Amino acid sequence: MTLTLQAADGAATPTTIALGKPLGVTATVLDQAGKPVANALLTVAVDPEMLSMTPARGQVATDAGGKATLTLAPAGVASSGPTVVKVLAQQGSNSASAESVVTVAQPALSVRRVSPLASPAPLAAYGAALVTLDVLNDGAVLSSMPVTLSLRSNCADAGRAALPASVTTVQGRAQFTYQDKGCAQGDSIVATVEGSSAGISVAMAPASPDAASVVVGDITPADKSIVIQGAGGNGRTETALVGFRVLDKTGAPVANQTVAFSAISTRAVGLSRNSGLTDANGDVYVNLISGVEPTAVRVVARLANGVSTVSDTITVTTGLPTQLSFSLSAEKFNIEGYDYDDVENEIKLLLADQFSNPVADGVPVVVQTDSGAIGSADRGGCLTANGRCVVNLRSQNPRYGSDAAAPRGRAGLATITVTTLAGSNAALSGEIAVFLSGSHVRHFTLDGTPAGVALTSSGMTVTTTNCAAVNVPLRISDARRNPMPAETAVAFDSTVSMTGKVYPAEVPSAAPMYTGGVVTGDQGTVHTLSLLPESGTCQQGGTKQMTASANLVVTTPFGNATLLPIVIRYPGKADAP
């Protein structure tokens, strides 16, 4: 059995297939004697990306003359180039096959605008237009197969117009609706045949909607504060970018609107321009430029129809720190740092300009100390953040054991010097001092001369003639007559025939007290001891002398304790034990 292929029009072999010009293919089946074979089943195989077949199953039986005909057509507009057609003929146990190479011609596609007729097509604000397009092949409407066109436009991409993402032709024609959503500018619908480079651009001219309002947009810097001319620098700017947005009555942004700018200020300032056009998002910007004097400014934006708005207030400050605002403080003024290393204490500097506004971030501050260490490994100071600069003082050597050796004439006192610049050459500075306190009390001293109180190196004796509480003001200090560390506890222990209370019960943060610019005298803190004899044995005017006792215990944050024995002699009942 043999199988041959030829074009249905009689050509020896199938050759070229084109859109709109399907090719009929006839297969002839003969037996070994050269006679036609009827009812042989022919199965045709093609690349489905290149060709389509009729019948679609690709199977057909031969007629009495041994012939069978199929129709081949391009699978789509993207199909082009050579491809193979394979045919298998079967009857019973006999079979034969044949194949042929055909060429799918490159289509000559184009797209024609049918409507709207005008180009660009005028469209009322928020209006809709019906767009009709024909897809052509070799100049004729391509009605033999549906074709898909992808659609887009700049305004549609931005959400200011609506149209479908794609549309499919029916008998070669595609229709869709373009809906304006506040485009307010020229727009072009780009329609492209999928699988092909063929396409068309349809120009649309949506009208601008009427501007109904103008609102304040973004302002940079966000804190709405700039500095006077010449004061710009690290973290400080002399200009502010002020934004406005124009909206229509629906709240949608309006492009291509003229906005006039002006400034409200009691001092001279500048604007980068007098007017501007809104962009595609309805936004327009103007730079506010500071003058040479501090002031407060508001920028006015006005539309041609008289609608206007006013920005938030923008402050123009010097931006530079002043000595008057130079403020130093310490977390604690007395730390347990004379006998211990690596005790840290926060030192804080606050800076503001002449209007008491925090200075800009990033102002460099230099910090030094004559005892211990201060700052960090990468910086011997700090940079301001929101007008604040913080460093840690750390206890370590150098320490000084005598007033004569100490740089400021006071042993155990760390003096911190802080400096910065206000402008190019104006230096600002300040000092603060912190005690590196010892861990043991070396001096108990009466504050004043309370009656009946004797204080010696071995303890305190209190003599009273009545049963009322005796209040004794006692100063507590370390070996250098500096205060004990802050948060040192002062309490009674081992009380016998008495009760005792201490006010205050903790050593407070005690800043150095200066006399004539220097720290002198005993800087220890004063605590009032309230001593009350036991009521059961005490009798005012009693003839028997009674004795009560207790230990005053002073315990530092690191647990170092110092004891002061206290004895109270008071009048007792005659029958008291």
C-alpha positions in Angstrom: 0.0 0.0 0.0 1.3 3.5 -0.9 0.4 7.0 0.2 1.0 10.3 -1.7 0.1 13.9 -0.8 -0.8 16.8 -3.0 -2.6 20.1 -2.8 -6.3 20.0 -3.3 -6.0 22.3 -6.3 -3.9 19.7 -8.0 -0.4 21.0 -7.1 2.1 18.2 -6.7 2.8 18.9 -3.0 1.3 21.3 -0.4 3.4 24.5 -0.2 2.3 27.7 1.5 -0.4 28.4 4.0 -1.5 32.0 5.0 -4.1 33.7 7.2 -7.4 33.7 5.3 -6.0 31.3 2.7 -6.4 27.8 4.1 -4.8 24.9 2.2 -6.6 21.8 1.2 -4.4 18.6 1.3 -5.5 15.5 -0.6 -4.0 12.1 0.3 -4.2 9.2 -2.2 -3.9 5.5 -1.1 -3.1 2.8 -3.6 -2.5 -0.9 -3.2 0.4 -2.8 -4.6 -1.4 -3.2 -7.9 -1.8 0.6 -8.1 -5.6 0.4 -7.4 -7.3 2.8 -5.1 -7.9 1.6 -1.5 -11.3 2.7 -0.2 -12.1 3.1 3.5 -8.5 3.4 4.6 -8.2 5.5 7.8 -5.9 8.4 7.5 -4.5 10.1 10.7 -2.9 13.5 10.2 -0.4 15.0 12.8 0.7 18.6 12.8 2.3 21.1 15.3 -0.7 22.6 17.0 1.2 25.9 17.6 1.6 26.2 13.8 -1.4 24.6 12.1 -5.1 23.9 12.7 -7.0 21.1 10.8 -10.5 20.4 9.5 -11.7 18.0 10.7 -10.2 19.0 14.0 -9.6 15.3 15.0 -7.2 14.9 12.1 -8.8 11.6 11.0 -10.6 10.9 7.7 -11.4 7.8 5.6 -10.6 7.5 1.9 -13.4 7.4 -0.7 -14.0 4.9 -3.4 -11.2 6.5 -5.4 -8.8 6.1 -2.5 -8.7 9.8 -1.8 -9.3 11.9 1.4 -9.0 15.7 1.8 -8.3 17.8 4.9 -8.0 21.6 5.3 -5.0 23.1 7.0 -4.9 26.7 8.2 -2.4 28.8 10.4 -3.1 28.2 14.1 -2.9 31.9 14.9 -1.4 35.2 14.1 1.9 34.2 15.7 2.3 31.2 13.5 4.9 31.5 10.7 7.7 29.5 9.2 8.2 25.9 7.9 6.4 23.0 9.6 5.9 19.3 8.9 2.6 17.5 8.0 2.6 13.8 8.7 -0.1 11.3 7.4 -0.5 7.7 8.3 -2.9 5.4 6.3 -4.1 2.1 7.8 -6.4 -0.7 6.5 -6.3 -3.9 8.4 -2.7 -5.0 8.8 -1.5 -2.8 6.0 -0.2 0.8 6.5 1.6 3.5 4.7 2.9 6.9 5.7 4.0 10.2 4.1 5.0 13.6 5.1 5.5 17.1 3.6 7.0 20.4 4.7 4.7 23.4 4.4 5.4 27.0 5.1 3.1 29.2 7.2 3.4 32.7 5.7 4.1 35.7 8.0 0.8 37.6 8.3 0.7 41.2 7.2 -1.4 42.5 10.1 -2.5 46.0 10.9 -5.1 47.7 13.0 -7.5 50.3 11.8 -9.5 52.8 13.9 -13.2 52.9 13.0 -14.3 55.1 15.9 -14.0 57.7 17.3 -13.3 59.5 14.1 -11.6 62.6 15.5 -8.0 62.3 16.6 -7.4 63.2 19.3 -11.0 62.4 20.3 -12.5 65.0 22.6 -14.1 63.7 25.8 -15.9 65.5 28.6 -14.4 65.2 32.1 -15.5 61.8 33.5 -17.1 60.9 30.2 -17.0 57.6 28.3 -16.2 56.8 24.6 -16.9 53.7 22.5 -13.7 52.7 20.6 -14.0 50.4 17.5 -11.1 48.8 15.9 -10.7 46.5 12.9 -7.8 44.0 12.6 -6.6 43.7 8.9 -4.5 41.1 7.1 -3.0 42.3 3.8 -5.4 45.3 4.0 -8.5 43.1 4.3 -10.6 42.5 7.5 -9.3 39.4 9.2 -12.7 37.6 9.8 -11.4 34.0 9.6 -10.4 33.8 13.2 -10.7 35.8 16.5 -7.8 37.9 17.4 -7.0 39.3 20.9 -5.8 42.9 21.4 -4.1 44.0 24.6 -5.0 47.5 25.7 -3.3 50.1 28.0 -2.9 53.9 28.4 -0.9 56.1 30.8 -4.0 57.4 32.5 -5.4 53.9 32.9 -2.1 52.8 34.4 -2.3 55.6 36.9 -6.0 54.8 37.8 -7.3 58.0 36.2 -9.0 56.1 33.3 -10.6 52.7 32.9 -10.5 50.3 29.9 -10.3 46.5 29.7 -7.0 44.8 29.7 -7.8 43.1 26.4 -10.6 42.6 23.8 -11.2 39.9 21.2 -12.4 40.5 17.7 -15.7 39.2 16.3 -15.5 38.9 12.5 -12.4 41.0 12.6 -13.9 43.9 14.7 -13.2 44.8 18.4 -15.2 47.2 20.5 -14.5 48.5 24.1 -15.3 51.5 26.3 -12.8 54.1 27.5 -13.9 55.8 30.7 -12.3 59.0 32.0 -11.6 59.1 35.7 -10.0 62.5 36.0 -7.2 62.0 33.4 -7.3 65.8 32.7 -4.6 65.5 30.0 -3.9 64.0 26.6 -4.0 60.2 26.7 -3.2 57.5 24.1 -4.8 54.0 24.0 -2.3 51.6 22.8 -3.9 48.5 21.2 -1.5 45.7 20.3 -2.4 42.3 18.5 -1.3 39.6 20.9 1.4 37.5 19.3 2.3 40.3 16.9 3.9 43.7 16.8 0.9 45.1 14.9 -1.0 47.7 16.8 -2.4 51.2 16.8 -2.5 54.3 19.1 -5.8 56.0 19.6 -5.4 59.6 20.9 -7.9 60.7 23.5 -8.4 64.3 24.9 -10.3 64.1 28.2 -11.2 67.6 29.4 -9.8 68.8 32.8 -12.4 68.7 35.6 -13.0 71.9 37.4 -10.7 72.4 40.4 -12.7 72.5 43.6 -10.1 72.7 46.3 -6.4 72.8 47.1 -5.0 71.0 50.1 -1.7 71.0 51.9 0.6 68.1 51.0 3.9 67.1 52.3 6.4 69.5 53.9 10.1 68.7 54.2 11.7 68.8 56.7 9.1 66.9 58.6 9.6 69.0 61.8 8.7 72.1 59.7 11.8 74.0 61.0 14.6 75.6 59.0 17.4 77.9 59.9 18.3 81.4 58.8 20.7 81.9 55.9 24.2 81.1 56.8 23.3 78.8 59.6 22.8 75.6 57.5 25.1 72.7 58.0 25.1 69.4 59.8 21.4 68.4 60.1 20.3 72.0 59.4 18.7 73.2 56.2 17.9 76.7 55.0 15.0 75.7 52.7 11.7 73.8 53.1 9.8 72.0 50.3 6.1 72.7 50.6 3.6 70.6 48.6 0.0 71.2 47.7 -2.6 69.0 45.9 -5.5 70.3 43.7 -8.7 68.2 43.8 -11.9 68.2 41.9 -15.4 68.0 43.4 -15.1 64.2 43.6 -11.8 64.4 45.6 -9.7 63.2 42.6 -6.5 65.0 41.8 -6.5 67.5 38.9 -3.5 67.9 36.7 -2.3 70.9 34.7 -3.7 73.5 37.1 -1.9 76.7 37.7 -1.3 77.4 41.4 0.1 80.8 42.6 2.3 81.0 45.7 2.8 83.7 48.3 4.2 83.8 51.8 2.8 85.2 55.1 5.7 86.3 57.4 6.7 89.2 59.5 10.3 89.0 58.2 11.7 88.7 54.7 11.7 85.2 53.2 11.8 83.9 49.6 10.0 81.5 47.4 11.6 79.5 44.6 8.8 80.5 42.1 5.6 82.5 42.0 3.5 79.8 40.5 3.5 76.2 39.2 1.5 73.6 37.3 0.1 70.5 39.0 1.6 67.2 37.8 -0.3 64.1 36.8 -1.0 63.4 40.5 -2.4 66.9 41.1 0.7 67.9 43.1 2.7 71.1 42.9 5.7 72.1 45.0 7.5 75.3 46.0 10.7 75.9 48.0 10.5 78.3 50.9 13.9 80.0 51.4 14.8 81.5 54.8 16.0 85.0 55.2 18.5 86.5 57.7 16.1 86.8 60.6 14.2 84.2 62.6 10.5 84.2 62.0 7.4 82.0 61.4 6.1 81.5 57.9 3.0 80.1 56.2 2.8 79.5 52.4 -0.4 80.4 50.5 -1.5 78.4 47.5 -4.2 80.0 45.3 -6.0 78.7 42.2 -7.2 80.9 39.3 -10.8 80.6 40.5 -9.8 82.2 43.8 -9.8 79.0 45.9 -6.8 79.0 48.3 -5.3 77.3 51.3 -2.5 78.0 53.7 0.3 75.6 54.8 1.2 74.7 58.3 3.5 77.1 60.1 7.2 76.7 59.2 9.6 78.1 61.8 12.8 79.9 60.7 15.3 79.7 63.7 18.9 80.5 64.2 19.4 76.7 64.6 22.6 77.4 66.6 23.0 76.6 70.3 23.3 79.5 72.8 25.2 79.6 76.1 22.0 80.6 77.9 20.4 77.2 76.9 23.6 75.2 77.7 22.3 72.8 80.4 24.4 70.1 82.0 23.2 67.4 84.4 24.3 64.1 85.9 22.4 60.9 86.6 24.0 61.0 90.1 26.5 63.4 91.6 28.1 60.9 94.0 28.9 57.4 92.7 30.8 54.5 94.4 33.8 55.1 92.2 36.8 55.8 94.3 37.4 52.2 95.3 35.8 50.5 92.3 36.5 50.7 88.6 34.0 50.7 85.8 31.1 52.4 87.7 29.3 54.3 85.0 27.3 57.5 85.4 25.3 59.3 82.7 26.2 62.9 81.9 23.7 64.8 79.8 23.9 68.0 77.9 20.8 69.8 76.6 21.2 72.5 73.9 18.6 74.9 72.4 18.7 77.9 70.1 17.8 81.5 71.0 14.1 80.6 70.7 14.5 77.7 73.1 14.0 75.2 70.3 16.2 72.1 70.4 19.2 72.4 68.1 19.4 70.3 65.0 20.6 66.7 65.2 24.3 66.0 64.7 25.9 69.0 66.6 29.3 67.7 67.8 30.1 68.0 71.5 33.5 67.5 73.0 33.7 66.1 76.6 36.7 65.8 78.9 37.3 64.9 82.5 40.2 65.2 85.0 39.4 62.0 86.8 38.2 58.7 85.5 37.3 58.4 81.8 34.4 59.7 79.7 33.0 59.2 76.2 33.3 56.1 74.0 36.0 54.3 72.1 35.0 55.9 68.8 34.2 59.4 70.0 35.5 61.5 72.8 32.1 63.2 73.1 28.8 62.8 71.4 26.4 64.2 68.7 23.1 65.8 69.6 19.8 64.1 68.9 16.7 66.3 69.4 19.0 68.8 71.2 20.3 66.1 73.6 23.8 64.7 74.0 24.6 61.9 76.5 27.9 60.3 77.5 29.0 58.0 80.3 31.5 58.9 83.0 33.4 55.8 84.0 35.3 55.4 87.3 39.0 54.5 86.9 42.4 56.1 87.3 43.4 58.8 87.4 42.2 59.3 91.0 43.7 61.7 93.5 44.2 60.9 97.2 44.9 64.4 98.4 43.5 67.8 97.7 47.0 69.1 96.9 47.4 66.5 94.1 44.0 66.9 92.7 43.7 69.2 89.6 40.9 71.3 91.1 42.1 71.1 94.7 39.6 68.4 95.7 40.5 64.8 96.0 37.7 62.4 94.8 36.1 65.0 92.6 35.8 64.4 88.8 35.3 67.7 86.9 33.8 67.3 83.4 34.3 70.0 80.8 31.9 70.1 77.9 32.4 72.3 74.8 30.7 72.9 71.4 30.5 75.6 68.8 27.8 78.1 68.0 28.6 78.9 64.4 32.0 79.0 62.9 34.1 80.3 65.8 31.9 81.0 68.8 32.7 78.4 71.5 30.2 77.4 74.2 31.3 75.5 77.3 30.2 74.3 80.7 31.4 72.3 83.6 29.9 69.8 85.9 31.5 67.8 88.8 30.8 64.3 90.2 32.1 62.8 93.4 34.0 59.5 93.1 32.8 58.6 96.6 34.6 56.1 98.9 32.9 52.9 100.2 33.3 53.4 103.9 32.3 56.2 106.3 35.4 57.9 107.7 33.8 61.0 109.2 30.7 61.1 111.5 30.2 64.8 112.4 27.5 66.5 114.4 25.7 69.2 112.4 25.5 71.9 115.0 25.8 71.3 118.8 22.7 69.4 119.9 22.4 69.3 123.8 23.4 66.1 125.6 25.1 64.6 122.6 28.8 63.5 122.6 30.5 62.0 119.6 33.9 60.3 119.7 35.8 58.0 117.5 34.3 55.1 119.4 30.7 56.1 119.1 27.9 58.4 120.1 26.4 59.0 123.6 23.1 60.7 124.1 21.9 61.8 127.5 18.3 63.0 128.0 16.2 63.9 131.0 12.8 63.0 129.5 11.2 60.3 127.5 10.7 62.3 124.3 12.5 61.4 121.0 15.9 63.0 120.7 16.7 64.3 117.2 20.4 64.3 116.3 21.6 65.8 113.0 24.6 63.7 111.8 26.8 64.4 108.8 28.2 61.4 107.0 31.2 61.5 104.7 34.1 59.4 103.3 37.8 59.7 103.9 38.1 62.9 101.7 35.0 64.4 103.3 33.0 63.8 100.2 29.4 62.4 100.4 28.9 58.7 100.5 27.6 57.1 97.3 24.0 57.9 96.3 21.5 55.3 97.4 23.7 54.3 100.4 21.3 53.0 103.1 21.4 54.5 106.6 19.5 52.4 109.2 19.5 51.2 112.8 20.3 47.7 113.8 20.6 45.8 117.1 18.4 48.2 119.0 18.0 47.6 122.8 15.4 49.5 124.9 14.9 52.0 122.2 13.6 52.6 118.7 15.3 54.7 116.0 14.5 56.2 112.6 16.7 58.0 110.1 15.6 60.9 107.8 16.5 60.6 105.0 17.1 56.8 105.1 19.2 56.9 101.9 22.1 59.2 100.8 20.7 61.4 98.1 22.4 62.5 94.9 24.5 65.3 96.4 25.9 67.8 94.0 29.1 69.6 95.0 28.7 72.8 96.9 31.1 75.6 95.7 32.5 78.4 97.7 34.3 81.1 95.7 34.4 78.8 92.8 36.0 75.8 94.6 34.6 72.8 96.5 35.7 73.1 100.1 34.7 71.8 103.5 32.8 68.7 104.5 30.5 67.8 101.6 28.9 64.9 103.4 25.1 64.6 103.6 23.2 65.3 106.9 20.8 62.7 108.3 18.6 63.3 111.3 18.6 60.4 113.8 15.3 60.2 115.8 16.1 58.3 119.1 13.2 57.2 121.3 13.8 55.5 124.7 11.6 52.5 125.5 8.3 53.7 127.0 8.0 50.8 129.4 11.1 51.7 131.3 11.4 55.5 130.8 10.0 57.9 133.4 10.4 61.7 133.1 12.0 62.8 136.4 12.8 59.3 137.3 15.7 58.8 139.7 17.1 55.7 138.1 19.4 56.1 135.1 18.6 53.7 132.3 20.7 52.8 129.2 19.6 51.9 125.7 21.8 51.1 122.7 21.8 50.6 118.9 24.1 50.4 115.9 23.7 52.9 113.1 24.7 51.0 110.0 25.7 52.8 106.8 25.7 50.4 103.7 26.8 51.4 100.3 25.3 50.1 97.0 28.2 47.6 96.8 27.4 46.3 100.3 30.2 48.0 102.2 29.0 48.6 105.8 30.2 51.1 108.5 28.8 50.9 112.1 28.4 53.7 114.6 27.6 52.5 118.1 25.0 54.7 119.9 24.2 54.7 123.6 21.2 56.6 125.2 21.1 57.4 128.9 17.6 58.3 130.0 15.6 58.5 133.4 13.9 55.3 134.4 11.3 54.1 136.9 12.6 53.2 140.3 11.4 49.6 139.8 12.7 49.3 136.3 15.0 46.3 135.9 
